[in-house]
Amino acid sequence: MTRSPSPLRPFVGTVFVPAAIFGIGQGAGAPVIALVAHDMGASLAVSGLIVAAVGLGAVLGDLPAGRLVAVFGERRSIVGGSLLGAAGVLVALLSTTPWMLAVGAVMTGLANAVWGLARQSYLAEAVPLHARARAMSAFAAMWRLGFFVGPLLGAATIAALGTRGGFVVQFVAILVSGWLMARVPDIPRPDAESDGKHSHATLPTIVTRHRRLLSTLGAGSLMMGAARASRDAVLPLWAVHIGLDATQVSLVFALSSAVDLLCSYPAGRLMDRFGRRFVAVPSLFLLGVAYAAIPLTDTLATFAVAAVVLGVGNGFGNGVIMTLGADIAPPQTRAEFLAAWRLTHDSGMFAGPLAIGLLTGVIPLGGAILALAGSAVVGAGLLARYIPRYVPWPPPEKASELAERHGHVASSEVVADA
């Protein structure tokens, strides 16, 4: 019996490899932003704000990105996002003041928003429904693989060209990844005019139409974003608090990141087999448990165990938000809805580390971490309550089949098995 080819194979060269290359660029460029800012005379506080400018750019870019993708399609949006990202990195590379560097960082964040939304929209349209979660998780895993490799390649370039060599790697990676994915033709969108609906919707329309979903399930998405992004702030701060040196911190980070990467694709398979809730809720709950355990650690061994648990929780969360967004997005306004949906998660990713920094100014670090743990557990409860048990808008090619087989719109578990 001949084994059928993987439904993800057509996307290897056009989505997954470009995602890895893009991640290499991000991994090479991210560590040097603060160093370049400090070299130009910025204080540690200002350097931290410039690093956060990338996340701010992503938050600011989410909503315009939805409109761009809806109007121009995925391919042209990828081209535009790549050019904007390359320009932002070039500004950072040639910057002479910290604020010029901040402008480049914001531009890069804006480009990341366009890139991320266009790729998610493309996968949501093109991948068969039964393999959707695997596709989203594989995409996230490839990006993380690139981000893991990027600092190594960046270090070699820095040794040859100086601190700003990391930006050189990022510049090349953005152009190459953009070129690879720009070869993909746009997927024809549903003919909205035939049923009297508008094909493009404004942000107020999207928010009004889906306000309950965005305020309930979206709140869970925001808390997941905060929990996942805060790992990069919590681990080094607590490591310094208990007296670990830079080498030990780096090793723990590498271990946590490796576990994160290894859990990504299995999470997608589990979501396709057992449903989204089966993975999403334990992922965020596990992050909460790990954060709650960190203030109890006082040795390298116990700290490493907590970091590994964080890596497991984070790894199983890879692809969850993208998959949920693809599940619940209405086809006629998919790009605009996904922009609003991504904003919930990206806002959490921006706010989480910022909140840790602000809270540590008024309460002990352990208390700030426990507050984060509590928000993660609350987020897990929101996901458990509000993740739909069904896919509201099955693709046209699936709709008649599902109706015939099950007599109604199938649950996500049934759809995954269909």
Buried (B, 14 or more C-beta within 10 A) or exposed (E): EEEEEEBBEEBEEBBBBBBBBBBBBBBBBBBBBBBBBBBBEBEEEBBBBBBBBBBBBBBBBBBBBBBBBBEBBBBBBBBBBBBBBBBBBBBBBEBEEBBBBBBBBBBBBBBBBBBBBBBBBBBBBBBBBBBBBBBBBBBBBBBBBBBBBBBEBBBEBBEEEEBBBBBBBBBBBBBBBBBBBBEBEBEEBBEBEEEEEEBBBEBEEBBEBBEEBBEBBBBBBBBBBBBBBBBBBBBBBBBEBBEBEEEBBBBBBEBBBBBBBEBBBBBBBBBBBBBBBBBBBBBBBBBBBBBBBBBEBEEBEBBBBBBBBBBBBBBBBBBBBBBBBBBBBBBBBBBBBBBBBBBBBBBBBBBBBBBBBEBBEEEEBBEBBBBBBBBBBBBBBBBBEBBBEBBEBBBEEBEEEBEEEEEEBBBBBBBBEB
